[in-house]
Amino acid sequence: MAGEQTDVLDLDRIAHAVLAMDPDDVRRLVQRDAGGPWLAGPAYGDGRTLDVQPAVGGYGATVARTDAVELVRRVLDHRLVEGSLSEQEHGQMLTEAVTGLTGFL
């Protein structure tokens, strides 16, 4: 139906449009069994386990609409800690992400 919002967002679209990262790298960082730190887990951010699921069809992933901003924050925080973003870049990207995702939400 036109204008109807889904309860999940495509993680690949968020990777490209919001994080400017390769979707495979983002999935590696956030998915439990992808070999990365599992940033969607309770050890990060606000302590909640975020709802990140494999996409229908088996390739890619989705994130619950209500968890999207927190997931982006966790990925950006991780990149800041590892040194791939400066504090200025982190702040700017987080602001842009929140603004951009608000349009999705």
Sequence and secondary structure as in RCSB ss.txt:
>XXXX:A:sequence
MAGEQTDVLDLDRIAHAVLAMDPDDVRRLVQRDAGGPWLAGPAYGDGRTLDVQPAVGGYGATVARTDAVELVRRV
LDHRLVEGSLSEQEHGQMLTEAVTGLTGFL
>XXXX:A:secstr
 TT   SEEEHHHHHHHTS S HHHHHHHHSTTSSS  TTSTTSTTS    EEE TTSSSEEEEGGGHHHHHHHH
HHHHHHHTSS HHHHHHHHHHHHHHHHHH 
